[in-house]
């Protein structure tokens, strides 16, 4: 009994984090309930902070260097999972952007489906935005939000993946291939479920944003500062 209580006490922040994420996922699946995007972001940010604090508290008491490193890696992996769940939630389930699974009246893989839910022309969507800006047929904030949002969406992966596995993601080519696979998978799911489109421009911006983060992490002063922050 005492051992169980000690286990709960030592892992209380971790358990709270799990409950927060489960709560976020459950309410996401309740029909007719639209969760505010800001609330969704807040829940995941709190979960990430709690995960980080849990690691810090454990490493403060831990004397074994190897175990400290294991705690840090575990923390980063959990943060990666929380982040990816947030991305999936925003891109596939966010009612604020009308991302609800459904097939409307469009037949999957029909001509109409491809015309309305895909763009395979590089920079076609981006150039279309600027053309509409010059004509005054689109709000500038929409363009900024979409372009900037796609640039920063996978920015954290450029930091988390190299920190989690320095050996696997030491090369830019390996990192880029991983990001491309992740983004294409999400884009295909959006295309098939009609919650979004398969847009090559999204892929381009996502990769550029993550690569910027990947290259920033190579700056020695920034890398040392970040490693000290998570030690």
Secondary structure, DSSP 8 states (H G I E B T S, - for coil): -HHHHHHHHHTHHHHHHHHHHHHHHHHHTSTT----HHHHHHHHHHHHHHHHHHHHHHHHH---HHHHHHHHHHHHHHHHHHHHHHHHIIIII-GGGT-----TT--TTSHHHHHHHEE-STTHHHHHHHHHHHHT-S-HHHHHHHHHHHHHHTTTHHHHHHHH-TTTTSSHHHHHHHHHHHHHHHHHHHHHHTSS-EEHHHHHHHHHHHHHHHHHTTSHHHHHHHHHHT-
